[in-house]
Amino acid sequence: MGAKDAVGRYGEKVATAYLLDAGWQVLDRNWRGTGGELDIVALDATTLVSVEVKTRRGTGFGHPAEAVTAAKLARLRRLTGQWLSSHDVRVASVRVDVVAIVVPRAGAAEVEHLVGVS
């Protein structure tokens, strides 16, 4: 496991705790479908949310959320459809969110939640 993998895994733990603290129900983590993976699948009340987690050690290469391109969003929407078709979950709506996390050298991680990015 490389340092980048460790940072990513840490970011997913921080994002999961953040969503649980907000009262969400986490249904799945690191779900693999055809052609990709959903970091977190959760319920925000009656809305199913696919959450893409992007974690960086700093913003020297841009804000973490900038790594979520239009192509990535299209893949996330497709994977969310796959997840829904393979699980018996009734929801009122579906959306894709991004949780961007910056891990500074010292102090707590900075969490920014971008709702409905697609």
Residue pairs with C-beta under 8 A, 6 or more apart in sequence:
7 55
7 56
7 57
7 103
8 53
8 55
10 55
10 103
10 109
11 53
11 54
11 55
11 99
11 101
11 103
11 109
12 29
12 30
12 39
12 40
12 53
12 55
14 55
14 101
14 109
14 111
15 39
15 40
15 51
15 53
15 99
15 101
15 111
16 26
16 29
16 40
18 99
18 111
18 113
19 26
19 40
19 42
19 51
19 99
20 26
22 44
24 42
24 43
24 44
24 49
25 42
25 43
26 40
26 41
26 42
27 41
27 42
27 43
27 48
27 87
27 89
28 38
28 40
28 41
28 83
28 87
29 39
29 40
29 41
30 37
30 38
30 39
31 37
31 38
31 41
31 79
31 83
33 78
33 79
33 82
33 83
33 86
34 79
34 82
35 75
35 78
35 79
36 75
36 76
36 78
36 79
37 79
38 50
38 51
38 52
38 76
38 79
38 80
38 83
39 51
39 52
39 53
40 50
40 51
40 53
40 99
41 48
41 49
41 50
41 51
41 80
41 83
42 48
42 49
42 51
43 49
43 89
43 91
46 91
46 92
46 93
47 91
47 92
47 93
47 94
47 95
48 80
48 84
48 89
48 91
48 93
48 94
48 95
49 94
49 95
49 96
49 97
50 76
50 77
50 79
50 80
50 83
50 94
50 95
50 96
50 97
51 96
51 97
51 98
51 99
52 68
52 72
52 76
52 96
52 97
52 98
52 99
53 98
53 99
53 101
54 64
54 65
54 67
54 68
54 98
54 99
54 100
54 101
55 64
55 100
55 101
55 102
55 103
56 63
56 64
56 101
56 102
56 103
57 102
57 103
57 104
57 105
58 102
58 104
59 102
63 100
63 102
64 100
64 101
64 102
65 98
65 100
65 112
65 114
65 117
68 98
68 117
73 96
73 117
73 118
76 96
76 118
77 96
77 118
80 94
80 96
84 91
84 94
95 115
95 116
95 118
96 116
96 117
96 118
97 113
97 114
97 115
97 116
97 117
98 113
98 114
98 117
99 111
99 112
99 113
99 114
100 111
100 112
100 113
100 114
101 109
101 110
101 111
101 112
102 109
102 110
103 109
103 110
104 110
